[in-house]
Amino acid sequence: EGLVLPLSFKRHRFPAEVIRHAVWLYFRFTLSFRDVEELLAQRGIEVSYETIRCWTIKFGPQIARNLKRRRTAPSPRWHLDEMVCTVGGKRMYLWRAVDDEGEVLDLVMQRRRDTDAALKLLKRLLRNQPVEPETITTDGLGSYVSALQKLGLQDRQQVSVFGGVVVSGHDFGLPPSQVGLEAGVPLYQRLNGPQLGRDWQINLALRYKL
């Protein structure tokens, strides 16, 4: 589980250092594939944006998995909440979970704001996180109460008048103007777009749902 697997760059025309740098540029900064192509060209490296796209698809998930293996276990004190988003003209809910140190644990986009939706988030957390929760802080949504009762975790719930998740734009690698928690800015579009923000380790994990 904790073994970091080496990346294989066999049968690639470019050196591993070039490929790693291109993938890092794409996920680390708000750049398009063509932007990365131009930056590499300034260094005398002629590579097409389509090749860079293929590199990110091939090596992105592998790097994300290795980063996850290296990551220390999160805090057992979880904070959950949900926010309204507009995706493709449809009303959606972004369910979020972080620990009390601001580490993003999971994000789930769902159409509903009911018990089944809360159960889906909680089951994902229990399945994917290496620690059992000591406390689960939520807002006053009744769906959390029902979901936690079904999982036998109702004794670990704490209700906060300020909501479950205390985050800023920087927790997602985004400036506050692009998060708009109260305004319901479609954060999901940003998280699943070609650029996911400034923290490339979190971006990789979010994109490949690790």
C-alpha positions in Angstrom: 0.0 0.0 0.0 2.8 2.4 0.9 5.2 1.4 -1.9 6.0 4.2 -4.3 6.1 2.8 -7.7 8.8 4.1 -10.1 7.6 5.7 -13.4 8.7 4.1 -16.6 9.6 6.4 -19.5 10.6 3.6 -21.9 9.8 4.1 -25.6 9.5 7.8 -25.1 11.5 10.1 -27.5 12.0 12.8 -24.9 14.0 12.4 -21.7 12.2 11.7 -18.4 13.2 15.2 -17.1 11.4 16.9 -19.9 8.2 14.8 -19.5 8.2 15.3 -15.7 8.7 19.1 -16.1 5.9 19.4 -18.7 3.4 17.4 -16.5 4.5 19.5 -13.5 3.9 22.8 -15.4 0.5 21.8 -16.5 -0.8 20.7 -13.1 1.1 23.3 -11.0 0.0 26.4 -12.8 -3.1 27.7 -14.6 -1.8 26.8 -18.0 -3.2 25.2 -21.2 -1.4 22.5 -23.2 -0.5 25.2 -25.7 1.0 27.4 -22.9 3.2 24.5 -21.8 4.2 23.9 -25.4 5.3 27.5 -25.7 7.2 27.5 -22.4 9.1 24.4 -23.5 9.8 25.9 -26.9 11.4 28.9 -25.2 13.9 26.4 -23.8 14.5 24.9 -27.2 12.3 21.9 -26.7 10.0 21.3 -29.6 7.1 19.2 -28.5 3.4 19.5 -29.6 0.6 20.3 -27.2 -1.1 17.0 -28.1 2.0 15.1 -26.9 1.9 17.0 -23.7 -1.8 16.1 -23.3 -0.9 12.4 -23.7 1.8 12.7 -21.1 -0.6 14.2 -18.6 -3.1 11.4 -19.3 -0.5 8.7 -18.9 1.6 9.9 -16.1 -0.9 12.1 -14.2 -2.7 9.2 -12.5 0.6 7.4 -11.7 2.1 10.5 -10.1 -1.2 11.1 -8.1 -1.1 7.5 -6.8 2.5 7.9 -5.7 1.8 11.2 -4.0 -1.1 9.6 -2.2 1.2 6.8 -0.9 3.6 9.4 0.4 1.0 11.5 2.1 0.7 11.2 5.9 -2.5 10.0 7.4 -5.1 12.8 7.8 -6.5 13.9 11.1 -9.4 11.8 12.5 -11.5 15.0 13.0 -13.5 15.5 9.9 -15.6 18.5 8.7 -18.3 18.0 6.1 -20.6 20.3 4.2 -22.2 20.9 0.8 -22.6 23.9 -1.5 -24.9 24.6 -4.4 -23.3 24.8 -7.9 -24.5 25.3 -11.4 -23.0 22.7 -13.8 -24.2 22.8 -17.4 -27.2 24.9 -16.4 -28.2 22.3 -13.8 -28.4 22.7 -10.1 -25.9 20.4 -8.4 -24.5 20.0 -4.9 -20.8 19.7 -4.2 -20.3 17.6 -1.0 -17.0 18.3 0.6 -14.9 16.8 3.4 -11.7 18.1 5.0 -9.9 17.4 8.2 -9.3 19.9 11.0 -6.0 20.8 9.5 -7.5 21.8 6.1 -6.5 18.7 4.2 -9.0 18.0 1.5 -10.3 14.4 2.0 -12.9 14.1 -0.7 -15.2 15.9 -3.1 -18.4 14.4 -4.5 -20.7 16.1 -7.0 -24.4 15.0 -6.7 -27.8 16.0 -7.9 -29.5 15.6 -4.5 -29.1 16.9 -1.0 -30.7 14.0 0.8 -29.7 11.1 3.0 -28.5 8.9 0.1 -26.2 11.7 -1.0 -24.8 12.1 2.5 -24.4 8.3 2.8 -22.4 8.2 -0.5 -19.9 10.8 0.8 -19.5 9.1 4.2 -19.1 5.6 2.7 -16.4 6.9 0.4 -14.6 8.5 3.3 -14.8 5.4 5.4 -13.6 3.2 2.5 -10.7 5.4 1.3 -9.3 7.1 4.4 -6.7 5.3 6.5 -8.1 6.5 9.8 -11.5 6.1 11.5 -13.2 9.4 12.4 -13.2 10.6 16.0 -15.5 13.5 15.4 -17.6 14.4 12.3 -18.5 18.1 12.3 -21.4 19.0 10.0 -23.9 21.8 9.4 -27.5 21.5 10.6 -28.7 19.5 7.5 -30.9 16.6 8.7 -29.5 14.3 6.0 -26.3 14.0 8.0 -28.2 12.8 11.0 -30.0 10.1 9.1 -26.9 8.9 7.3 -24.7 8.8 10.4 -27.4 6.8 12.2 -27.5 4.2 9.4 -23.7 3.9 9.8 -23.8 3.7 13.6 -21.7 6.9 13.8 -24.3 9.3 15.3 -22.4 9.6 18.5 -19.4 11.1 16.7 -21.4 14.0 15.1 -20.9 17.6 16.1 -23.1 20.3 14.6 -21.5 23.7 13.9 -23.6 26.8 13.5 -20.9 28.0 11.1 -21.2 24.9 8.9 -19.1 21.8 8.6 -16.2 22.9 6.4 -14.1 25.9 7.2 -12.2 26.5 4.0 -10.8 29.4 2.0 -9.9 29.6 -1.6 -6.3 28.8 -0.8 -7.4 25.3 0.5 -8.3 24.5 -3.1 -5.4 26.4 -4.6 -7.8 29.1 -5.8 -8.0 32.8 -5.1 -11.2 33.7 -3.1 -12.7 35.5 -6.1 -12.9 32.1 -7.9 -14.4 30.1 -5.1 -17.5 32.1 -4.1 -18.8 29.7 -1.5 -21.8 31.8 -0.6 -22.5 32.8 -4.2 -22.4 29.2 -5.5 -19.8 29.8 -8.1 -19.5 26.5 -10.1 -16.3 25.3 -8.4 -16.8 21.8 -9.9 -16.2 23.2 -13.4 -12.9 24.7 -12.1 -11.9 21.4 -10.4 -12.6 19.3 -13.5 -11.3 21.8 -16.0 -8.0 21.8 -17.8 -6.5 23.8 -14.9 -7.2 22.9 -11.3 -5.4 25.6 -9.4 -2.0 26.0 -7.9 -1.5 23.0 -5.6 -0.6 20.4 -8.2 -0.5 17.5 -5.6 -4.1 18.2 -4.5 -5.1 18.8 -8.1 -3.9 15.4 -9.3 -5.6 13.6 -6.4 -8.9 15.4 -7.1 -8.8 14.9 -10.8 -8.2 11.2 -10.6 -10.4 10.7 -7.5 -7.7 9.3 -5.3 
